[in-house]
Amino acid sequence: MKKEKQLKVTWVRSAIGYNKNQMKILEALGFKKLNQTRILPDNESVRGSLHHVAHLVEVVEE
């Protein structure tokens, strides 16, 4: 079976002072607290969301 690529995403910078939509994107990705790490599928919709909040998160490909 082919293993699906995944992204290890860590929320490293507060969204305070940024556009409210960026906080909504973080919530949609499943983040609740700062410094939380999530394993997300590597697909176009997730990468598009991460592009909008790239200054707030750290991404590692697995």
mmCIF file of the N, C-alpha and C atoms, coordinates in Angstrom:
data_MODEL
# 
_entry.id   MODEL 
# 
loop_
_atom_site.group_PDB 
_atom_site.id 
_atom_site.type_symbol 
_atom_site.label_atom_id 
_atom_site.label_alt_id 
_atom_site.label_comp_id 
_atom_site.label_asym_id 
_atom_site.label_entity_id 
_atom_site.label_seq_id 
_atom_site.pdbx_PDB_ins_code 
_atom_site.Cartn_x 
_atom_site.Cartn_y 
_atom_site.Cartn_z 
_atom_site.occupancy 
_atom_site.B_iso_or_equiv 
_atom_site.pdbx_formal_charge 
_atom_site.auth_seq_id 
_atom_site.auth_comp_id 
_atom_site.auth_asym_id 
_atom_site.auth_atom_id 
_atom_site.pdbx_PDB_model_num 
ATOM 1   N N  . MET A 1 1  ? 0.824   -1.178 0.000  1.00 0.00 ? 1  MET A N  1 
ATOM 2   C CA . MET A 1 1  ? 0.000   0.000  0.000  1.00 0.00 ? 1  MET A CA 1 
ATOM 3   C C  . MET A 1 1  ? 0.876   1.252  0.000  1.00 0.00 ? 1  MET A C  1 
ATOM 4   N N  . LYS A 1 2  ? 0.508   2.207  -0.783 1.00 0.00 ? 2  LYS A N  1 
ATOM 5   C CA . LYS A 1 2  ? 1.266   3.438  -0.875 1.00 0.00 ? 2  LYS A CA 1 
ATOM 6   C C  . LYS A 1 2  ? 0.965   4.326  0.327  1.00 0.00 ? 2  LYS A C  1 
ATOM 7   N N  . LYS A 1 3  ? 2.006   4.808  0.992  1.00 0.00 ? 3  LYS A N  1 
ATOM 8   C CA . LYS A 1 3  ? 1.838   5.675  2.152  1.00 0.00 ? 3  LYS A CA 1 
ATOM 9   C C  . LYS A 1 3  ? 1.617   7.111  1.690  1.00 0.00 ? 3  LYS A C  1 
ATOM 10  N N  . GLU A 1 4  ? 0.555   7.722  2.195  1.00 0.00 ? 4  GLU A N  1 
ATOM 11  C CA . GLU A 1 4  ? 0.231   9.096  1.827  1.00 0.00 ? 4  GLU A CA 1 
ATOM 12  C C  . GLU A 1 4  ? 1.196   10.062 2.508  1.00 0.00 ? 4  GLU A C  1 
ATOM 13  N N  . LYS A 1 5  ? 1.660   11.048 1.762  1.00 0.00 ? 5  LYS A N  1 
ATOM 14  C CA . LYS A 1 5  ? 2.558   12.044 2.336  1.00 0.00 ? 5  LYS A CA 1 
ATOM 15  C C  . LYS A 1 5  ? 1.814   12.880 3.360  1.00 0.00 ? 5  LYS A C  1 
ATOM 16  N N  . GLN A 1 6  ? 2.568   13.302 4.387  1.00 0.00 ? 6  GLN A N  1 
ATOM 17  C CA . GLN A 1 6  ? 1.967   14.102 5.437  1.00 0.00 ? 6  GLN A CA 1 
ATOM 18  C C  . GLN A 1 6  ? 2.873   15.271 5.778  1.00 0.00 ? 6  GLN A C  1 
ATOM 19  N N  . LEU A 1 7  ? 2.282   16.272 6.415  1.00 0.00 ? 7  LEU A N  1 
ATOM 20  C CA . LEU A 1 7  ? 3.003   17.456 6.849  1.00 0.00 ? 7  LEU A CA 1 
ATOM 21  C C  . LEU A 1 7  ? 2.907   17.560 8.366  1.00 0.00 ? 7  LEU A C  1 
ATOM 22  N N  . LYS A 1 8  ? 4.035   17.838 8.996  1.00 0.00 ? 8  LYS A N  1 
ATOM 23  C CA . LYS A 1 8  ? 4.053   18.084 10.435 1.00 0.00 ? 8  LYS A CA 1 
ATOM 24  C C  . LYS A 1 8  ? 4.066   19.599 10.609 1.00 0.00 ? 8  LYS A C  1 
ATOM 25  N N  . VAL A 1 9  ? 2.974   20.153 11.124 1.00 0.00 ? 9  VAL A N  1 
ATOM 26  C CA . VAL A 1 9  ? 2.794   21.594 11.209 1.00 0.00 ? 9  VAL A CA 1 
ATOM 27  C C  . VAL A 1 9  ? 2.736   22.000 12.678 1.00 0.00 ? 9  VAL A C  1 
ATOM 28  N N  . THR A 1 10 ? 3.548   22.984 13.050 1.00 0.00 ? 10 THR A N  1 
ATOM 29  C CA . THR A 1 10 ? 3.562   23.500 14.414 1.00 0.00 ? 10 THR A CA 1 
ATOM 30  C C  . THR A 1 10 ? 3.215   24.977 14.391 1.00 0.00 ? 10 THR A C  1 
ATOM 31  N N  . TRP A 1 11 ? 2.277   25.356 15.235 1.00 0.00 ? 11 TRP A N  1 
ATOM 32  C CA . TRP A 1 11 ? 1.871   26.753 15.366 1.00 0.00 ? 11 TRP A CA 1 
ATOM 33  C C  . TRP A 1 11 ? 2.864   27.424 16.302 1.00 0.00 ? 11 TRP A C  1 
ATOM 34  N N  . VAL A 1 12 ? 3.689   28.354 15.779 1.00 0.00 ? 12 VAL A N  1 
ATOM 35  C CA . VAL A 1 12 ? 4.794   28.915 16.546 1.00 0.00 ? 12 VAL A CA 1 
ATOM 36  C C  . VAL A 1 12 ? 4.669   30.404 16.859 1.00 0.00 ? 12 VAL A C  1 
ATOM 37  N N  . ARG A 1 13 ? 3.715   31.100 16.244 1.00 0.00 ? 13 ARG A N  1 
ATOM 38  C CA . ARG A 1 13 ? 3.604   32.541 16.466 1.00 0.00 ? 13 ARG A CA 1 
ATOM 39  C C  . ARG A 1 13 ? 2.144   32.933 16.634 1.00 0.00 ? 13 ARG A C  1 
ATOM 40  N N  . SER A 1 14 ? 1.874   33.784 17.594 1.00 0.00 ? 14 SER A N  1 
ATOM 41  C CA . SER A 1 14 ? 0.511   34.198 17.890 1.00 0.00 ? 14 SER A CA 1 
ATOM 42  C C  . SER A 1 14 ? -0.116  34.946 16.725 1.00 0.00 ? 14 SER A C  1 
ATOM 43  N N  . ALA A 1 15 ? -1.431  34.784 16.581 1.00 0.00 ? 15 ALA A N  1 
ATOM 44  C CA . ALA A 1 15 ? -2.169  35.453 15.520 1.00 0.00 ? 15 ALA A CA 1 
ATOM 45  C C  . ALA A 1 15 ? -2.719  36.803 15.969 1.00 0.00 ? 15 ALA A C  1 
ATOM 46  N N  . ILE A 1 16 ? -2.424  37.210 17.192 1.00 0.00 ? 16 ILE A N  1 
ATOM 47  C CA . ILE A 1 16 ? -2.895  38.500 17.690 1.00 0.00 ? 16 ILE A CA 1 
ATOM 48  C C  . ILE A 1 16 ? -2.254  39.623 16.861 1.00 0.00 ? 16 ILE A C  1 
ATOM 49  N N  . GLY A 1 17 ? -3.065  40.548 16.403 1.00 0.00 ? 17 GLY A N  1 
ATOM 50  C CA . GLY A 1 17 ? -2.574  41.667 15.620 1.00 0.00 ? 17 GLY A CA 1 
ATOM 51  C C  . GLY A 1 17 ? -2.618  41.417 14.123 1.00 0.00 ? 17 GLY A C  1 
ATOM 52  N N  . TYR A 1 18 ? -2.978  40.194 13.722 1.00 0.00 ? 18 TYR A N  1 
ATOM 53  C CA . TYR A 1 18 ? -3.099  39.863 12.301 1.00 0.00 ? 18 TYR A CA 1 
ATOM 54  C C  . TYR A 1 18 ? -4.579  39.814 11.928 1.00 0.00 ? 18 TYR A C  1 
ATOM 55  N N  . ASN A 1 19 ? -4.840  39.673 10.660 1.00 0.00 ? 19 ASN A N  1 
ATOM 56  C CA . ASN A 1 19 ? -6.194  39.589 10.143 1.00 0.00 ? 19 ASN A CA 1 
ATOM 57  C C  . ASN A 1 19 ? -6.957  38.457 10.836 1.00 0.00 ? 19 ASN A C  1 
ATOM 58  N N  . LYS A 1 20 ? -8.218  38.692 11.186 1.00 0.00 ? 20 LYS A N  1 
ATOM 59  C CA . LYS A 1 20 ? -9.043  37.694 11.886 1.00 0.00 ? 20 LYS A CA 1 
ATOM 60  C C  . LYS A 1 20 ? -9.215  36.419 11.058 1.00 0.00 ? 20 LYS A C  1 
ATOM 61  N N  . ASN A 1 21 ? -9.173  36.549 9.730  1.00 0.00 ? 21 ASN A N  1 
ATOM 62  C CA . ASN A 1 21 ? -9.323  35.375 8.876  1.00 0.00 ? 21 ASN A CA 1 
ATOM 63  C C  . ASN A 1 21 ? -8.176  34.389 9.084  1.00 0.00 ? 21 ASN A C  1 
ATOM 64  N N  . GLN A 1 22 ? -6.998  34.866 9.436  1.00 0.00 ? 22 GLN A N  1 
ATOM 65  C CA . GLN A 1 22 ? -5.866  33.979 9.656  1.00 0.00 ? 22 GLN A CA 1 
ATOM 66  C C  . GLN A 1 22 ? -6.081  33.127 10.905 1.00 0.00 ? 22 GLN A C  1 
ATOM 67  N N  . MET A 1 23 ? -6.712  33.673 11.930 1.00 0.00 ? 23 MET A N  1 
ATOM 68  C CA . MET A 1 23 ? -7.041  32.888 13.109 1.00 0.00 ? 23 MET A CA 1 
ATOM 69  C C  . MET A 1 23 ? -8.078  31.823 12.771 1.00 0.00 ? 23 MET A C  1 
ATOM 70  N N  . LYS A 1 24 ? -9.020  32.160 11.909 1.00 0.00 ? 24 LYS A N  1 
ATOM 71  C CA . LYS A 1 24 ? -10.028 31.195 11.484 1.00 0.00 ? 24 LYS A CA 1 
ATOM 72  C C  . LYS A 1 24 ? -9.394  30.056 10.690 1.00 0.00 ? 24 LYS A C  1 
ATOM 73  N N  . ILE A 1 25 ? -8.384  30.368 9.893  1.00 0.00 ? 25 ILE A N  1 
ATOM 74  C CA . ILE A 1 25 ? -7.678  29.332 9.134  1.00 0.00 ? 25 ILE A CA 1 
ATOM 75  C C  . ILE A 1 25 ? -6.962  28.384 10.086 1.00 0.00 ? 25 ILE A C  1 
ATOM 76  N N  . LEU A 1 26 ? -6.306  28.928 11.111 1.00 0.00 ? 26 LEU A N  1 
ATOM 77  C CA . LEU A 1 26 ? -5.632  28.086 12.104 1.00 0.00 ? 26 LEU A CA 1 
ATOM 78  C C  . LEU A 1 26 ? -6.631  27.170 12.811 1.00 0.00 ? 26 LEU A C  1 
ATOM 79  N N  . GLU A 1 27 ? -7.791  27.704 13.156 1.00 0.00 ? 27 GLU A N  1 
ATOM 80  C CA . GLU A 1 27 ? -8.826  26.892 13.795 1.00 0.00 ? 27 GLU A CA 1 
ATOM 81  C C  . GLU A 1 27 ? -9.320  25.804 12.849 1.00 0.00 ? 27 GLU A C  1 
ATOM 82  N N  . ALA A 1 28 ? -9.460  26.119 11.567 1.00 0.00 ? 28 ALA A N  1 
ATOM 83  C CA . ALA A 1 28 ? -9.913  25.143 10.578 1.00 0.00 ? 28 ALA A CA 1 
ATOM 84  C C  . ALA A 1 28 ? -8.892  24.022 10.391 1.00 0.00 ? 28 ALA A C  1 
ATOM 85  N N  . LEU A 1 29 ? -7.621  24.348 10.577 1.00 0.00 ? 29 LEU A N  1 
ATOM 86  C CA . LEU A 1 29 ? -6.573  23.325 10.484 1.00 0.00 ? 29 LEU A CA 1 
ATOM 87  C C  . LEU A 1 29 ? -6.504  22.464 11.741 1.00 0.00 ? 29 LEU A C  1 
ATOM 88  N N  . GLY A 1 30 ? -7.248  22.846 12.776 1.00 0.00 ? 30 GLY A N  1 
ATOM 89  C CA . GLY A 1 30 ? -7.324  22.033 13.979 1.00 0.00 ? 30 GLY A CA 1 
ATOM 90  C C  . GLY A 1 30 ? -6.494  22.518 15.143 1.00 0.00 ? 30 GLY A C  1 
ATOM 91  N N  . PHE A 1 31 ? -5.928  23.710 15.043 1.00 0.00 ? 31 PHE A N  1 
ATOM 92  C CA . PHE A 1 31 ? -5.106  24.240 16.125 1.00 0.00 ? 31 PHE A CA 1 
ATOM 93  C C  . PHE A 1 31 ? -5.969  24.881 17.196 1.00 0.00 ? 31 PHE A C  1 
ATOM 94  N N  . LYS A 1 32 ? -5.619  24.632 18.452 1.00 0.00 ? 32 LYS A N  1 
ATOM 95  C CA . LYS A 1 32 ? -6.319  25.229 19.573 1.00 0.00 ? 32 LYS A CA 1 
ATOM 96  C C  . LYS A 1 32 ? -5.386  26.065 20.452 1.00 0.00 ? 32 LYS A C  1 
ATOM 97  N N  . LYS A 1 33 ? -4.116  25.664 20.549 1.00 0.00 ? 33 LYS A N  1 
ATOM 98  C CA . LYS A 1 33 ? -3.164  26.355 21.422 1.00 0.00 ? 33 LYS A CA 1 
ATOM 99  C C  . LYS A 1 33 ? -1.854  26.621 20.675 1.00 0.00 ? 33 LYS A C  1 
ATOM 100 N N  . LEU A 1 34 ? -1.167  27.656 21.099 1.00 0.00 ? 34 LEU A N  1 
ATOM 101 C CA . LEU A 1 34 ? 0.145   27.987 20.556 1.00 0.00 ? 34 LEU A CA 1 
ATOM 102 C C  . LEU A 1 34 ? 1.117   26.862 20.876 1.00 0.00 ? 34 LEU A C  1 
ATOM 103 N N  . ASN A 1 35 ? 2.053   26.600 20.003 1.00 0.00 ? 35 ASN A N  1 
ATOM 104 C CA . ASN A 1 35 ? 3.063   25.529 20.094 1.00 0.00 ? 35 ASN A CA 1 
ATOM 105 C C  . ASN A 1 35 ? 2.476   24.133 19.949 1.00 0.00 ? 35 ASN A C  1 
ATOM 106 N N  . GLN A 1 36 ? 1.251   24.037 19.480 1.00 0.00 ? 36 GLN A N  1 
ATOM 107 C CA . GLN A 1 36 ? 0.635   22.744 19.214 1.00 0.00 ? 36 GLN A CA 1 
ATOM 108 C C  . GLN A 1 36 ? 1.123   22.231 17.865 1.00 0.00 ? 36 GLN A C  1 
ATOM 109 N N  . THR A 1 37 ? 1.309   20.909 17.761 1.00 0.00 ? 37 THR A N  1 
ATOM 110 C CA . THR A 1 37 ? 1.749   20.291 16.515 1.00 0.00 ? 37 THR A CA 1 
ATOM 111 C C  . THR A 1 37 ? 0.646   19.385 15.992 1.00 0.00 ? 37 THR A C  1 
ATOM 112 N N  . ARG A 1 38 ? 0.410   19.465 14.688 1.00 0.00 ? 38 ARG A N  1 
ATOM 113 C CA . ARG A 1 38 ? -0.601  18.627 14.044 1.00 0.00 ? 38 ARG A CA 1 
ATOM 114 C C  . ARG A 1 38 ? 0.033   17.930 12.847 1.00 0.00 ? 38 ARG A C  1 
ATOM 115 N N  . ILE A 1 39 ? -0.400  16.703 12.590 1.00 0.00 ? 39 ILE A N  1 
ATOM 116 C CA . ILE A 1 39 ? -0.005  15.968 11.393 1.00 0.00 ? 39 ILE A CA 1 
ATOM 117 C C  . ILE A 1 39 ? -1.164  16.087 10.415 1.00 0.00 ? 39 ILE A C  1 
ATOM 118 N N  . LEU A 1 40 ? -0.907  16.715 9.275  1.00 0.00 ? 40 LEU A N  1 
ATOM 119 C CA . LEU A 1 40 ? -1.952  16.973 8.288  1.00 0.00 ? 40 LEU A CA 1 
ATOM 120 C C  . LEU A 1 40 ? -1.609  16.313 6.970  1.00 0.00 ? 40 LEU A C  1 
ATOM 121 N N  . PRO A 1 41 ? -2.611  15.925 6.181  1.00 0.00 ? 41 PRO A N  1 
ATOM 122 C CA . PRO A 1 41 ? -2.333  15.334 4.863  1.00 0.00 ? 41 PRO A CA 1 
ATOM 123 C C  . PRO A 1 41 ? -1.722  16.371 3.926  1.00 0.00 ? 41 PRO A C  1 
ATOM 124 N N  . ASP A 1 42 ? -0.852  15.907 3.058  1.00 0.00 ? 42 ASP A N  1 
ATOM 125 C CA . ASP A 1 42 ? -0.192  16.796 2.100  1.00 0.00 ? 42 ASP A CA 1 
ATOM 126 C C  . ASP A 1 42 ? -1.038  16.862 0.835  1.00 0.00 ? 42 ASP A C  1 
ATOM 127 N N  . ASN A 1 43 ? -1.972  17.806 0.800  1.00 0.00 ? 43 ASN A N  1 
ATOM 128 C CA . ASN A 1 43 ? -2.787  17.991 -0.397 1.00 0.00 ? 43 ASN A CA 1 
ATOM 129 C C  . ASN A 1 43 ? -2.913  19.483 -0.693 1.00 0.00 ? 43 ASN A C  1 
ATOM 130 N N  . GLU A 1 44 ? -3.536  19.795 -1.814 1.00 0.00 ? 44 GLU A N  1 
ATOM 131 C CA . GLU A 1 44 ? -3.594  21.179 -2.271 1.00 0.00 ? 44 GLU A CA 1 
ATOM 132 C C  . GLU A 1 44 ? -4.373  22.092 -1.328 1.00 0.00 ? 44 GLU A C  1 
ATOM 133 N N  . SER A 1 45 ? -5.457  21.601 -0.762 1.00 0.00 ? 45 SER A N  1 
ATOM 134 C CA . SER A 1 45 ? -6.269  22.459 0.104  1.00 0.00 ? 45 SER A CA 1 
ATOM 135 C C  . SER A 1 45 ? -5.534  22.809 1.389  1.00 0.00 ? 45 SER A C  1 
ATOM 136 N N  . VAL A 1 46 ? -4.817  21.852 1.974  1.00 0.00 ? 46 VAL A N  1 
ATOM 137 C CA . VAL A 1 46 ? -4.050  22.125 3.184  1.00 0.00 ? 46 VAL A CA 1 
ATOM 138 C C  . VAL A 1 46 ? -2.888  23.050 2.872  1.00 0.00 ? 46 VAL A C  1 
ATOM 139 N N  . ARG A 1 47 ? -2.194  22.802 1.773  1.00 0.00 ? 47 ARG A N  1 
ATOM 140 C CA . ARG A 1 47 ? -1.078  23.674 1.394  1.00 0.00 ? 47 ARG A CA 1 
ATOM 141 C C  . ARG A 1 47 ? -1.549  25.105 1.111  1.00 0.00 ? 47 ARG A C  1 
ATOM 142 N N  . GLY A 1 48 ? -2.726  25.258 0.529  1.00 0.00 ? 48 GLY A N  1 
ATOM 143 C CA . GLY A 1 48 ? -3.274  26.584 0.280  1.00 0.00 ? 48 GLY A CA 1 
ATOM 144 C C  . GLY A 1 48 ? -3.565  27.320 1.579  1.00 0.00 ? 48 GLY A C  1 
ATOM 145 N N  . SER A 1 49 ? -4.126  26.598 2.547  1.00 0.00 ? 49 SER A N  1 
ATOM 146 C CA . SER A 1 49 ? -4.395  27.203 3.852  1.00 0.00 ? 49 SER A CA 1 
ATOM 147 C C  . SER A 1 49 ? -3.093  27.578 4.543  1.00 0.00 ? 49 SER A C  1 
ATOM 148 N N  . LEU A 1 50 ? -2.100  26.706 4.462  1.00 0.00 ? 50 LEU A N  1 
ATOM 149 C CA . LEU A 1 50 ? -0.815  26.981 5.096  1.00 0.00 ? 50 LEU A CA 1 
ATOM 150 C C  . LEU A 1 50 ? -0.114  28.172 4.446  1.00 0.00 ? 50 LEU A C  1 
ATOM 151 N N  . HIS A 1 51 ? -0.352  28.382 3.169  1.00 0.00 ? 51 HIS A N  1 
ATOM 152 C CA . HIS A 1 51 ? 0.253   29.523 2.480  1.00 0.00 ? 51 HIS A CA 1 
ATOM 153 C C  . HIS A 1 51 ? -0.211  30.848 3.095  1.00 0.00 ? 51 HIS A C  1 
ATOM 154 N N  . HIS A 1 52 ? -1.477  30.885 3.525  1.00 0.00 ? 52 HIS A N  1 
ATOM 155 C CA . HIS A 1 52 ? -2.032  32.108 4.117  1.00 0.00 ? 52 HIS A CA 1 
ATOM 156 C C  . HIS A 1 52 ? -1.486  32.385 5.507  1.00 0.00 ? 52 HIS A C  1 
ATOM 157 N N  . VAL A 1 53 ? -1.037  31.354 6.224  1.00 0.00 ? 53 VAL A N  1 
ATOM 158 C CA . VAL A 1 53 ? -0.553  31.536 7.599  1.00 0.00 ? 53 VAL A CA 1 
ATOM 159 C C  . VAL A 1 53 ? 0.899   31.092 7.740  1.00 0.00 ? 53 VAL A C  1 
ATOM 160 N N  . ALA A 1 54 ? 1.655   31.163 6.660  1.00 0.00 ? 54 ALA A N  1 
ATOM 161 C CA . ALA A 1 54 ? 3.040   30.681 6.659  1.00 0.00 ? 54 ALA A CA 1 
ATOM 162 C C  . ALA A 1 54 ? 3.913   31.411 7.669  1.00 0.00 ? 54 ALA A C  1 
ATOM 163 N N  . HIS A 1 55 ? 3.599   32.656 7.977  1.00 0.00 ? 55 HIS A N  1 
ATOM 164 C CA . HIS A 1 55 ? 4.387   33.440 8.933  1.00 0.00 ? 55 HIS A CA 1 
ATOM 165 C C  . HIS A 1 55 ? 4.066   33.062 10.381 1.00 0.00 ? 55 HIS A C  1 
ATOM 166 N N  . LEU A 1 56 ? 3.033   32.250 10.593 1.00 0.00 ? 56 LEU A N  1 
ATOM 167 C CA . LEU A 1 56 ? 2.621   31.850 11.934 1.00 0.00 ? 56 LEU A CA 1 
ATOM 168 C C  . LEU A 1 56 ? 2.949   30.396 12.267 1.00 0.00 ? 56 LEU A C  1 
ATOM 169 N N  . VAL A 1 57 ? 3.265   29.595 11.252 1.00 0.00 ? 57 VAL A N  1 
ATOM 170 C CA . VAL A 1 57 ? 3.487   28.166 11.469 1.00 0.00 ? 57 VAL A CA 1 
ATOM 171 C C  . VAL A 1 57 ? 4.840   27.734 10.921 1.00 0.00 ? 57 VAL A C  1 
ATOM 172 N N  . GLU A 1 58 ? 5.257   26.559 11.370 1.00 0.00 ? 58 GLU A N  1 
ATOM 173 C CA . GLU A 1 58 ? 6.485   25.933 10.897 1.00 0.00 ? 58 GLU A CA 1 
ATOM 174 C C  . GLU A 1 58 ? 6.083   24.578 10.308 1.00 0.00 ? 58 GLU A C  1 
ATOM 175 N N  . VAL A 1 59 ? 6.501   24.291 9.076  1.00 0.00 ? 59 VAL A N  1 
ATOM 176 C CA . VAL A 1 59 ? 6.076   23.086 8.373  1.00 0.00 ? 59 VAL A CA 1 
ATOM 177 C C  . VAL A 1 59 ? 7.278   22.203 8.093  1.00 0.00 ? 59 VAL A C  1 
ATOM 178 N N  . VAL A 1 60 ? 7.121   20.887 8.372  1.00 0.00 ? 60 VAL A N  1 
ATOM 179 C CA . VAL A 1 60 ? 8.144   19.891 8.053  1.00 0.00 ? 60 VAL A CA 1 
ATOM 180 C C  . VAL A 1 60 ? 7.465   18.786 7.258  1.00 0.00 ? 60 VAL A C  1 
ATOM 181 N N  . GLU A 1 61 ? 8.019   18.450 6.099  1.00 0.00 ? 61 GLU A N  1 
ATOM 182 C CA . GLU A 1 61 ? 7.456   17.367 5.296  1.00 0.00 ? 61 GLU A CA 1 
ATOM 183 C C  . GLU A 1 61 ? 7.922   16.024 5.834  1.00 0.00 ? 61 GLU A C  1 
ATOM 184 N N  . GLU A 1 62 ? 6.997   15.078 5.914  1.00 0.00 ? 62 GLU A N  1 
ATOM 185 C CA . GLU A 1 62 ? 7.343   13.733 6.389  1.00 0.00 ? 62 GLU A CA 1 
ATOM 186 C C  . GLU A 1 62 ? 7.140   12.716 5.292  1.00 0.00 ? 62 GLU A C  1 
# 
